Amino acid sequence: MTTRTNPGILRTSGYLLVNLVTGIFWFVLLVTLGAVSLGTALIWVGLPLGVLTMVLARGAATAERAWVRTALGVEVARPYRPLPDGFVARAKALAKDPATWRDFAYWVVMLPLGAIEFALTVALWSAVAATVALPFYLHRLPATWEVEFAPGVVYSIDSFVKALPVTLVGLVLGFLAYRLLTALGRGHGAFARALLGPSRTSLLSAEAERLSASRARGVEAAEVERRRIERDLHDGAQQRLVAVAMGLGRARGKLETDPDGARELIAEAHADAKLAISELRDLARGIYPSVLGDRGLDAALSSLAARCPIPVEVRVDVEPRPPTAVESTAYFTVAEALTNVAKHSGATQVLVDVSRTDGSVVVEVIDNGRGGAEVRPGGGLAGLADRAATIDGVVVVLSPAGGPTVIRTELPCEW
């Protein structure tokens, strides 16, 4: 991931000036070592020297990423593949990693590029300083300055006042230098990102792996949810409906011979039918609560809070309403989190805070319980992470011993 901040013209200019020194140093060192290692490779001396060259190139690139981040405000991710154990295996991995050769190419290009950047920076700021300060050192110049605008139209600069227009020109030139060097710094940041950061292929590969893992977790979460629904239907509503059918069948057999007994059986069947309806309503609420679709996240979370045995404060600020998938994921994240809090935390107060950023909905569930919560495979918090992963969401759990516990879920969202 690459991020950018505004570094300021002083840091940018300093970077462009120092680049010539670092570029010369690493160019000379790496090219010399590389040439010597290639020339001595046939007698095996060049092999360890070549490994040293690659390690130095990688170390220099790592330092350059930090320098680019500090001076230009561009953060470049490390592009390297994991290294295996063992010297020979590591050497082969270094040689086969394309990032190693991109690091080397960066320092080869840095010599001419650093010279160009240095020359432009020195020339621009020297011109700005010379024109802006001209009125203050004009009297020390050995001759009078004359500017010919046209044949016979000459402007002589021989006094402090007549030099002030040149100062104005210098200020304009300073603005142009600022814009040009800022653009040059951005260009160098893009160049560093292209060679020192992950390649497009590796980024696409990592994204494909992430999406594949997210899809697998989503499928697993859906399968777990399907089994839960089947279990709830089998153990709850289905048993109630079977009891209703049996009760009604027995009542039909007693209608003529024992009307009072038949009425009792019908009453029992009626009670079982109402219980079955209630269980089906609860099951439907677990699939997608109607209050969420009708009234939105605030009302749905308030309903959850009202049913929680622990006092819950709810804060929701996500207007306009996010997409249905995001709302549903946020709702069930809070529902599962409140269930875990009620069962395991020993908390006496819970805060549910749902807010929006430019590109996401952030859900935080904070309790004052004993802490110590962690994500375990097959646990409730792992289920939260799996559910959030279906829409590329991220769950972070902060739960030191003694509390408090913070479950933060960030769900990508476009309004």
Sine and cosine of phi, psi and omega as CSV:
sin_phi,cos_phi,sin_psi,cos_psi,sin_omega,cos_omega
0.00,0.00,0.66,-0.75,-0.02,-1.00
-0.86,-0.52,0.78,-0.63,0.04,-1.00
-0.83,-0.55,0.32,-0.95,-0.04,-1.00
-0.69,-0.72,0.66,-0.75,0.15,-0.99
-0.81,-0.58,0.17,-0.98,0.00,-1.00
-1.00,0.08,0.93,-0.36,-0.13,-0.99
-0.99,0.14,-0.37,0.93,-0.09,-1.00
1.00,-0.02,0.53,-0.85,-0.11,-0.99
-0.94,0.34,-0.50,0.87,-0.01,-1.00
-0.92,0.40,-0.72,0.69,0.02,-1.00
-0.92,0.40,-0.62,0.78,0.03,-1.00
-0.89,0.45,-0.71,0.70,0.00,-1.00
-0.90,0.43,-0.66,0.75,0.04,-1.00
-0.88,0.48,-0.64,0.77,0.03,-1.00
-0.89,0.45,-0.71,0.70,-0.04,-1.00
-0.91,0.41,-0.49,0.87,0.04,-1.00
-0.97,0.25,-0.72,0.70,-0.06,-1.00
-0.94,0.33,-0.38,0.92,-0.05,-1.00
-0.84,0.54,-0.56,0.83,-0.01,-1.00
-0.89,0.46,-0.66,0.75,-0.02,-1.00
-0.91,0.41,-0.78,0.63,-0.01,-1.00
-0.90,0.44,-0.62,0.79,0.01,-1.00
-0.89,0.45,-0.71,0.71,0.02,-1.00
-0.89,0.45,-0.71,0.71,-0.06,-1.00
-0.87,0.49,-0.80,0.60,-0.07,-1.00
-0.96,0.30,-0.52,0.85,0.06,-1.00
-0.89,0.45,-0.78,0.63,-0.04,-1.00
-0.88,0.47,-0.72,0.69,-0.06,-1.00
-0.90,0.43,-0.77,0.64,-0.10,-1.00
-0.95,0.31,-0.64,0.77,0.01,-1.00
-0.92,0.39,-0.64,0.77,0.03,-1.00
-0.90,0.43,-0.75,0.66,0.01,-1.00
-0.89,0.45,-0.65,0.76,0.01,-1.00
-0.90,0.44,-0.68,0.73,0.01,-1.00
-0.91,0.42,-0.67,0.74,0.01,-1.00
-0.91,0.41,-0.66,0.75,-0.01,-1.00
-0.91,0.42,-0.63,0.78,0.06,-1.00
-0.92,0.40,-0.64,0.77,-0.03,-1.00
-0.94,0.35,-0.43,0.90,-0.03,-1.00
-0.95,-0.31,0.20,0.98,-0.04,-1.00
-0.91,0.42,-0.52,0.85,-0.05,-1.00
-0.93,0.38,-0.42,0.91,0.01,-1.00
-0.97,-0.26,0.32,0.95,0.12,-0.99
0.94,0.33,-0.21,0.98,0.04,-1.00
-0.92,0.38,-0.54,0.84,-0.06,-1.00
-0.95,0.31,-0.33,0.94,-0.05,-1.00
-0.92,0.40,-0.81,0.58,0.06,-1.00
-0.90,0.44,-0.51,0.86,0.05,-1.00
-0.92,0.39,-0.60,0.80,0.07,-1.00
-0.91,0.42,-0.64,0.77,0.06,-1.00
-0.89,0.45,-0.66,0.75,0.04,-1.00
-0.88,0.48,-0.65,0.76,0.02,-1.00
-0.88,0.47,-0.69,0.73,0.00,-1.00
-0.92,0.39,-0.62,0.78,0.03,-1.00
-0.91,0.42,-0.67,0.75,0.03,-1.00
-0.91,0.42,-0.66,0.76,0.03,-1.00
-0.89,0.46,-0.64,0.77,0.01,-1.00
-0.93,0.36,-0.65,0.76,0.03,-1.00
-0.90,0.43,-0.67,0.75,0.04,-1.00
-0.90,0.44,-0.63,0.77,0.02,-1.00
-0.91,0.40,-0.61,0.79,0.04,-1.00
-0.89,0.45,-0.69,0.72,0.05,-1.00
-0.90,0.43,-0.60,0.80,0.00,-1.00
-0.92,0.39,-0.60,0.80,0.06,-1.00
-0.88,0.48,-0.69,0.72,0.03,-1.00
-0.90,0.44,-0.64,0.77,0.00,-1.00
-0.93,0.37,-0.64,0.77,0.06,-1.00
-0.91,0.42,-0.66,0.75,0.02,-1.00
-0.89,0.45,-0.67,0.74,-0.03,-1.00
-0.95,0.30,-0.70,0.71,-0.13,-0.99
-1.00,0.05,-0.63,0.77,-0.09,-1.00
-0.96,-0.27,-0.14,0.99,0.01,-1.00
0.96,0.28,0.35,0.94,0.00,-1.00
-0.93,-0.37,0.86,-0.50,0.03,-1.00
-0.99,-0.14,0.86,-0.51,-0.06,-1.00
-0.93,-0.36,0.81,-0.58,-0.02,-1.00
-0.95,0.32,0.47,-0.88,0.08,-1.00
-0.94,0.33,0.75,-0.66,-0.08,-1.00
-0.99,-0.16,0.08,1.00,-0.25,-0.97
-0.98,0.18,0.53,-0.85,0.11,-0.99
-0.98,0.19,0.43,-0.90,0.04,-1.00
-0.89,0.46,0.61,-0.79,-0.01,-1.00
-0.99,-0.12,0.70,-0.72,0.03,-1.00
-0.98,0.22,0.08,-1.00,0.06,-1.00
-0.99,0.15,0.44,-0.90,0.03,-1.00
1.00,-0.10,0.65,-0.76,-0.08,-1.00
-0.90,0.43,-0.74,0.68,-0.05,-1.00
-0.90,0.43,-0.70,0.72,0.00,-1.00
-0.90,0.44,-0.64,0.77,0.03,-1.00
-0.91,0.41,-0.65,0.76,0.01,-1.00
-0.89,0.46,-0.68,0.73,0.04,-1.00
-0.90,0.43,-0.65,0.76,0.00,-1.00
-0.90,0.43,-0.64,0.77,0.05,-1.00
-0.88,0.48,-0.69,0.73,-0.05,-1.00
-0.94,0.35,-0.53,0.85,-0.05,-1.00
-1.00,0.06,-0.22,0.98,-0.02,-1.00
-0.98,0.18,0.88,-0.48,0.00,-1.00
-0.87,0.49,-0.44,0.90,-0.01,-1.00
-0.89,0.45,-0.53,0.85,0.03,-1.00
-0.88,0.47,-0.69,0.72,-0.04,-1.00
-0.97,0.24,-0.46,0.89,0.12,-0.99
-0.93,0.36,-0.59,0.81,0.09,-1.00
-0.87,0.49,-0.72,0.70,0.00,-1.00
-0.89,0.46,-0.68,0.73,0.01,-1.00
-0.89,0.45,-0.58,0.81,0.02,-1.00
-0.86,0.51,-0.71,0.70,-0.05,-1.00
-0.96,0.27,-0.44,0.90,0.10,-1.00
-0.92,0.39,-0.68,0.74,-0.01,-1.00
-0.96,0.29,-0.43,0.90,-0.10,-0.99
-0.90,0.43,-0.42,0.91,-0.01,-1.00
-0.90,0.43,-0.85,0.53,0.03,-1.00
-0.93,0.38,-0.60,0.80,-0.01,-1.00
-0.91,0.42,-0.68,0.74,0.03,-1.00
-0.89,0.46,-0.62,0.78,0.02,-1.00
-0.90,0.44,-0.67,0.74,0.02,-1.00
-0.90,0.43,-0.72,0.69,0.00,-1.00
-0.90,0.44,-0.65,0.76,0.03,-1.00
-0.89,0.46,-0.73,0.68,-0.04,-1.00
-0.89,0.45,-0.70,0.71,0.01,-1.00
-0.89,0.46,-0.69,0.72,-0.03,-1.00
-0.90,0.44,-0.73,0.69,0.00,-1.00
-0.90,0.43,-0.70,0.71,-0.04,-1.00
-0.89,0.45,-0.72,0.70,-0.05,-1.00
-0.91,0.42,-0.77,0.64,-0.05,-1.00
-0.94,0.33,-0.50,0.87,0.08,-1.00
-0.91,0.40,-0.69,0.73,0.02,-1.00
-0.90,0.44,-0.65,0.76,0.03,-1.00
-0.89,0.46,-0.75,0.66,-0.02,-1.00
-0.89,0.45,-0.65,0.76,-0.04,-1.00
-0.91,0.40,-0.67,0.74,-0.04,-1.00
-0.97,0.23,-0.64,0.77,-0.01,-1.00
-0.92,0.40,-0.64,0.77,-0.08,-1.00
-1.00,-0.04,0.08,1.00,-0.07,-1.00
-0.81,0.59,-0.69,0.73,-0.01,-1.00
-0.86,0.51,-0.41,0.91,-0.11,-0.99
-1.00,0.03,-0.32,0.95,0.03,-1.00
-0.84,-0.54,0.19,0.98,-0.04,-1.00
-0.87,0.49,-0.63,0.78,-0.07,-1.00
-0.92,0.38,-0.24,0.97,0.01,-1.00
-1.00,0.00,-0.17,0.99,-0.03,-1.00
-0.97,0.26,0.57,-0.82,-0.08,-1.00
-0.96,0.28,-0.28,0.96,-0.07,-1.00
-0.63,-0.78,0.27,-0.96,0.03,-1.00
-0.99,0.11,0.66,-0.75,0.05,-1.00
-0.99,0.12,0.69,-0.73,0.07,-1.00
-0.75,-0.66,0.72,-0.70,0.01,-1.00
-0.88,-0.47,0.88,-0.48,-0.01,-1.00
-0.99,-0.13,0.93,-0.37,0.01,-1.00
-0.99,0.11,-0.52,0.86,0.01,-1.00
-0.34,-0.94,0.24,-0.97,0.04,-1.00
-0.83,0.56,0.87,-0.49,0.00,-1.00
1.00,0.05,-0.14,0.99,0.01,-1.00
-0.95,-0.32,0.99,-0.17,-0.07,-1.00
-0.84,-0.54,0.72,-0.69,0.06,-1.00
-0.94,-0.33,0.91,-0.42,-0.02,-1.00
-1.00,-0.04,0.75,-0.66,0.02,-1.00
-0.96,-0.28,1.00,-0.08,-0.06,-1.00
-0.77,-0.64,0.20,0.98,0.02,-1.00
-0.51,-0.86,0.20,-0.98,-0.01,-1.00
-0.87,0.49,-0.70,0.71,-0.06,-1.00
-0.92,0.40,-0.68,0.73,-0.01,-1.00
-0.93,0.36,-0.27,0.96,0.03,-1.00
-1.00,0.03,-0.19,0.98,-0.03,-1.00
-0.89,0.46,-0.63,0.77,0.08,-1.00
-0.84,0.54,-0.54,0.84,0.05,-1.00
-0.91,0.41,-0.57,0.82,0.06,-1.00
-0.89,0.46,-0.65,0.76,0.05,-1.00
-0.88,0.47,-0.66,0.75,0.08,-1.00
-0.87,0.50,-0.64,0.77,0.02,-1.00
-0.90,0.43,-0.60,0.80,0.05,-1.00
-0.91,0.42,-0.65,0.76,0.06,-1.00
-0.89,0.45,-0.67,0.74,0.03,-1.00
-0.89,0.45,-0.58,0.82,0.05,-1.00
-0.89,0.45,-0.65,0.76,0.05,-1.00
-0.89,0.45,-0.69,0.72,0.03,-1.00
-0.89,0.45,-0.63,0.78,0.04,-1.00
-0.90,0.44,-0.66,0.75,0.04,-1.00
-0.85,0.53,-0.75,0.66,-0.03,-1.00
-0.92,0.40,-0.67,0.74,-0.04,-1.00
-0.92,0.40,-0.71,0.71,-0.03,-1.00
-0.95,0.31,-0.54,0.84,0.10,-0.99
-0.89,0.46,-0.70,0.71,0.05,-1.00
-0.90,0.44,-0.61,0.79,0.02,-1.00
-0.90,0.43,-0.65,0.76,0.05,-1.00
-0.90,0.44,-0.66,0.75,0.04,-1.00
-0.90,0.44,-0.66,0.75,0.04,-1.00
-0.88,0.47,-0.66,0.75,0.03,-1.00
-0.92,0.39,-0.60,0.80,0.07,-1.00
-0.87,0.48,-0.66,0.75,0.05,-1.00
-0.91,0.41,-0.62,0.78,0.04,-1.00
-0.90,0.44,-0.70,0.71,0.04,-1.00
-0.90,0.44,-0.62,0.79,0.02,-1.00
-0.91,0.42,-0.60,0.80,-0.04,-1.00
-0.93,0.36,-0.63,0.77,-0.07,-1.00
-0.99,-0.11,-0.58,0.81,-0.08,-1.00
-1.00,-0.09,-0.20,0.98,0.00,-1.00
-0.99,-0.15,0.00,-1.00,0.03,-1.00
-0.89,0.46,0.60,-0.80,0.04,-1.00
-0.96,0.27,0.27,-0.96,0.01,-1.00
-0.88,0.48,-0.60,0.80,0.01,-1.00
-0.90,0.43,-0.70,0.71,-0.01,-1.00
-0.92,0.38,-0.59,0.81,0.05,-1.00
-0.90,0.44,-0.69,0.72,0.02,-1.00
-0.91,0.42,-0.62,0.79,0.03,-1.00
-0.90,0.43,-0.69,0.72,0.02,-1.00
-0.90,0.44,-0.63,0.77,0.02,-1.00
-0.91,0.41,-0.63,0.78,0.03,-1.00
-0.90,0.43,-0.67,0.75,0.04,-1.00
-0.90,0.44,-0.65,0.76,0.00,-1.00
-0.91,0.42,-0.69,0.72,0.01,-1.00
-0.91,0.41,-0.61,0.80,0.03,-1.00
-0.90,0.44,-0.69,0.72,0.04,-1.00
-0.91,0.42,-0.64,0.77,0.02,-1.00
-0.90,0.44,-0.65,0.76,0.02,-1.00
-0.91,0.42,-0.67,0.74,0.02,-1.00
-0.88,0.47,-0.67,0.74,0.02,-1.00
-0.92,0.39,-0.59,0.80,0.05,-1.00
-0.91,0.42,-0.67,0.74,0.03,-1.00
-0.89,0.45,-0.67,0.74,0.01,-1.00
-0.90,0.44,-0.66,0.75,0.03,-1.00
-0.90,0.44,-0.65,0.76,0.03,-1.00
-0.91,0.41,-0.62,0.79,0.02,-1.00
-0.91,0.41,-0.66,0.75,0.05,-1.00
-0.89,0.47,-0.67,0.75,0.01,-1.00
-0.91,0.42,-0.64,0.77,0.02,-1.00
-0.89,0.45,-0.68,0.73,0.02,-1.00
-0.91,0.42,-0.59,0.81,0.04,-1.00
-0.90,0.43,-0.68,0.73,0.01,-1.00
-0.90,0.44,-0.69,0.73,0.03,-1.00
-0.87,0.49,-0.68,0.73,0.00,-1.00
-0.90,0.44,-0.68,0.73,-0.01,-1.00
-0.91,0.40,-0.62,0.79,0.04,-1.00
-0.92,0.40,-0.68,0.73,-0.05,-1.00
-0.93,0.36,-0.69,0.73,-0.08,-1.00
-1.00,0.09,-0.30,0.95,-0.09,-1.00
-0.92,-0.40,-1.00,0.00,-0.14,-0.99
-0.88,0.48,-0.62,0.78,-0.02,-1.00
-0.89,0.46,-0.69,0.72,0.03,-1.00
-0.89,0.46,-0.64,0.77,0.03,-1.00
-0.90,0.44,-0.69,0.72,-0.02,-1.00
-0.92,0.39,-0.59,0.81,0.08,-1.00
-0.89,0.46,-0.67,0.74,0.03,-1.00
-0.90,0.44,-0.63,0.78,0.05,-1.00
-0.88,0.48,-0.73,0.68,-0.01,-1.00
-0.88,0.47,-0.68,0.73,0.00,-1.00
-0.92,0.39,-0.66,0.75,0.02,-1.00
-0.89,0.45,-0.67,0.75,0.02,-1.00
-0.92,0.39,-0.59,0.81,0.05,-1.00
-0.91,0.42,-0.66,0.75,0.04,-1.00
-0.92,0.38,-0.62,0.78,0.01,-1.00
-0.90,0.43,-0.62,0.79,0.01,-1.00
-0.89,0.46,-0.58,0.81,0.02,-1.00
-0.95,0.32,-0.34,0.94,-0.04,-1.00
-0.97,-0.25,0.01,1.00,-0.06,-1.00
-0.83,0.55,-0.64,0.76,-0.07,-1.00
-1.00,0.01,-0.57,0.82,-0.09,-1.00
-1.00,-0.05,-0.50,0.87,-0.06,-1.00
-0.58,-0.82,0.97,0.22,-0.04,-1.00
-0.86,0.51,-0.62,0.79,-0.01,-1.00
-0.91,0.42,-0.70,0.71,0.05,-1.00
-0.89,0.46,-0.60,0.80,0.03,-1.00
-0.90,0.43,-0.66,0.76,0.02,-1.00
-0.89,0.45,-0.63,0.78,0.03,-1.00
-0.90,0.44,-0.67,0.74,0.03,-1.00
-0.90,0.43,-0.64,0.77,0.03,-1.00
-0.91,0.42,-0.63,0.78,0.04,-1.00
-0.90,0.44,-0.66,0.75,0.05,-1.00
-0.90,0.44,-0.66,0.75,0.02,-1.00
-0.90,0.44,-0.62,0.79,0.03,-1.00
-0.90,0.44,-0.68,0.73,0.04,-1.00
-0.90,0.44,-0.67,0.75,0.04,-1.00
-0.90,0.44,-0.61,0.80,0.02,-1.00
-0.90,0.44,-0.66,0.75,0.03,-1.00
-0.91,0.42,-0.63,0.77,0.06,-1.00
-0.90,0.44,-0.64,0.77,0.02,-1.00
-0.89,0.45,-0.66,0.75,0.03,-1.00
-0.89,0.46,-0.68,0.74,0.01,-1.00
-0.89,0.46,-0.67,0.74,0.01,-1.00
-0.92,0.38,-0.61,0.79,0.06,-1.00
-0.91,0.41,-0.60,0.80,0.04,-1.00
-0.90,0.43,-0.69,0.73,0.04,-1.00
-0.89,0.45,-0.62,0.79,0.01,-1.00
-0.91,0.41,-0.67,0.74,0.03,-1.00
-0.90,0.43,-0.59,0.80,0.03,-1.00
-0.90,0.43,-0.56,0.83,0.03,-1.00
-0.94,0.33,-0.43,0.90,0.04,-1.00
-0.99,0.16,-0.79,0.61,0.09,-1.00
-0.32,-0.95,0.95,-0.30,-0.07,-1.00
-0.92,0.39,0.70,-0.71,-0.03,-1.00
-0.90,0.43,-0.56,0.83,-0.02,-1.00
-0.90,0.44,-0.49,0.87,0.03,-1.00
-0.93,0.37,-0.70,0.72,0.02,-1.00
-0.94,0.33,-0.57,0.82,-0.08,-1.00
-0.99,0.13,-0.67,0.74,-0.18,-0.98
-0.86,-0.52,-0.11,0.99,0.10,-0.99
0.99,-0.11,-0.04,-1.00,-0.15,-0.99
-0.93,0.37,-0.62,0.78,-0.04,-1.00
-0.87,0.50,-0.77,0.64,-0.01,-1.00
-0.91,0.41,-0.63,0.78,-0.02,-1.00
-0.91,0.41,-0.68,0.73,0.01,-1.00
-0.94,0.33,-0.55,0.83,0.08,-1.00
-0.90,0.44,-0.60,0.80,0.07,-1.00
-0.90,0.43,-0.66,0.75,0.08,-1.00
-0.88,0.48,-0.70,0.72,-0.02,-1.00
-0.89,0.46,-0.59,0.81,-0.01,-1.00
-0.92,0.39,-0.49,0.87,-0.01,-1.00
-1.00,0.03,-0.15,0.99,-0.02,-1.00
-0.98,0.21,0.70,-0.72,0.00,-1.00
-0.94,0.34,-0.19,0.98,0.01,-1.00
-0.96,-0.28,0.65,-0.76,0.05,-1.00
-0.84,0.54,0.77,-0.63,-0.07,-1.00
-0.81,-0.59,0.78,-0.62,0.13,-0.99
-0.98,-0.18,0.76,-0.65,-0.07,-1.00
-0.90,-0.44,0.79,-0.62,0.10,-0.99
-0.81,-0.59,0.86,-0.52,-0.03,-1.00
-0.76,-0.65,0.82,-0.58,0.05,-1.00
-0.60,-0.80,1.00,0.09,-0.05,-1.00
-0.73,-0.68,0.41,0.91,0.01,-1.00
-0.95,0.30,0.64,-0.76,-0.09,1.00
-0.94,0.34,0.24,-0.97,-0.09,-1.00
-0.86,0.51,0.69,-0.72,0.06,-1.00
-0.96,0.27,0.15,-0.99,0.03,-1.00
-0.86,0.50,0.34,-0.94,-0.08,-1.00
-0.86,0.51,-0.67,0.74,-0.03,-1.00
-0.89,0.46,-0.63,0.78,0.01,-1.00
-0.94,0.35,-0.69,0.72,0.04,-1.00
-0.86,0.51,-0.72,0.69,-0.02,-1.00
-0.89,0.46,-0.70,0.71,0.00,-1.00
-0.90,0.44,-0.67,0.74,0.03,-1.00
-0.89,0.46,-0.67,0.74,-0.01,-1.00
-0.88,0.47,-0.77,0.64,-0.06,-1.00
-0.95,0.30,-0.43,0.90,0.12,-0.99
-0.89,0.45,-0.73,0.69,0.03,-1.00
-0.91,0.40,-0.66,0.75,-0.01,-1.00
-0.87,0.49,-0.73,0.69,0.00,-1.00
-0.93,0.38,-0.63,0.78,0.01,-1.00
-0.90,0.43,-0.68,0.74,0.01,-1.00
-0.92,0.40,-0.59,0.81,0.07,-1.00
-0.89,0.46,-0.70,0.71,0.03,-1.00
-0.90,0.43,-0.65,0.76,0.02,-1.00
-0.88,0.47,-0.71,0.71,-0.03,-1.00
-0.91,0.41,-0.54,0.84,-0.06,-1.00
-0.99,0.12,-0.63,0.77,-0.27,-0.96
-0.85,-0.52,-0.34,0.94,-0.25,-0.97
-1.00,0.10,-0.51,0.86,-0.14,-0.99
0.94,0.33,0.37,0.93,-0.05,-1.00
-0.98,0.20,0.37,-0.93,0.07,-1.00
-0.90,-0.44,-0.10,0.99,0.00,-1.00
-0.44,-0.90,0.65,-0.76,0.00,-1.00
-0.75,-0.67,0.66,-0.76,0.10,-0.99
-0.89,-0.46,0.79,-0.61,0.10,-1.00
-0.93,-0.38,0.90,-0.44,-0.04,-1.00
-0.84,-0.53,0.86,-0.52,0.01,-1.00
-0.85,-0.52,0.85,-0.52,-0.03,-1.00
-0.68,-0.74,0.15,-0.99,0.00,-1.00
-0.85,-0.53,0.50,-0.87,0.17,-0.99
-0.89,-0.46,-0.16,-0.99,-0.03,-1.00
-0.89,0.46,-0.55,0.84,-0.08,-1.00
-0.74,-0.67,0.33,0.94,-0.04,-1.00
-0.33,-0.94,0.28,-0.96,0.19,-0.98
-0.94,-0.33,0.79,-0.61,-0.05,-1.00
-0.95,-0.31,0.83,-0.55,0.00,-1.00
-0.91,-0.41,0.84,-0.55,0.03,-1.00
-0.83,-0.56,0.77,-0.63,0.10,-1.00
-0.88,-0.47,0.90,-0.43,-0.10,-0.99
-0.86,-0.51,0.80,-0.60,0.05,-1.00
-0.80,-0.61,0.33,-0.94,-0.03,-1.00
-0.98,-0.22,0.54,0.84,-0.04,-1.00
-0.98,0.21,-0.29,-0.96,-0.13,-0.99
-0.98,0.20,-0.20,0.98,0.03,-1.00
0.98,0.21,-0.25,-0.97,0.01,-1.00
0.99,0.11,0.14,0.99,0.00,-1.00
-0.96,0.29,0.58,-0.82,0.04,-1.00
-0.49,-0.87,0.36,-0.93,-0.01,-1.00
-0.99,0.13,0.89,-0.46,0.04,-1.00
-0.88,-0.47,0.60,-0.80,0.04,-1.00
-0.83,0.56,0.78,-0.63,0.00,-1.00
1.00,0.09,-0.10,0.99,-0.01,-1.00
-0.99,0.10,0.09,-1.00,-0.02,-1.00
-0.90,0.43,-0.65,0.76,0.01,-1.00
-0.92,0.38,-0.57,0.82,0.09,-1.00
-0.90,0.44,-0.59,0.81,0.07,-1.00
-0.90,0.45,-0.62,0.78,0.08,-1.00
-0.87,0.49,-0.71,0.70,0.00,-1.00
-0.89,0.46,-0.64,0.76,0.01,-1.00
-0.91,0.42,-0.66,0.75,0.00,-1.00
-0.91,0.42,-0.69,0.73,0.01,-1.00
-0.91,0.41,-0.56,0.83,-0.04,-1.00
-0.91,0.42,-0.38,0.92,0.00,-1.00
-0.90,0.43,-0.39,0.92,0.07,-1.00
-0.87,-0.49,0.46,0.89,0.03,-1.00
0.92,0.40,0.46,0.89,0.06,-1.00
-0.99,0.11,0.26,-0.96,-0.03,-1.00
-0.77,-0.64,0.71,-0.70,0.04,-1.00
-0.92,-0.40,0.78,-0.63,0.05,-1.00
-0.85,-0.53,0.77,-0.64,-0.01,-1.00
-0.91,-0.42,0.85,-0.53,0.09,-1.00
-0.89,-0.46,0.94,-0.35,-0.11,-0.99
-0.54,-0.84,0.97,0.25,0.05,-1.00
-0.93,0.37,0.39,-0.92,0.04,-1.00
-0.86,0.51,0.75,-0.67,-0.05,-1.00
1.00,-0.06,-0.13,0.99,0.06,-1.00
0.98,0.17,-0.02,-1.00,-0.10,0.99
-0.97,0.22,0.18,-0.98,0.03,-1.00
-0.95,-0.31,0.76,-0.65,0.04,-1.00
-0.85,-0.52,0.86,-0.51,0.10,-0.99
-0.94,-0.34,0.94,-0.34,-0.07,-1.00
-0.93,-0.37,0.81,-0.59,0.01,-1.00
-0.85,-0.53,0.80,-0.60,0.04,-1.00
-0.92,-0.40,0.87,-0.49,-0.08,-1.00
-0.92,-0.39,0.90,-0.44,0.02,-1.00
-0.85,0.52,0.64,-0.77,-0.08,-1.00
-0.42,-0.91,0.68,-0.73,0.10,-1.00
-0.87,-0.49,0.84,-0.54,0.00,-1.00
-1.00,0.03,0.00,0.00,0.00,0.00
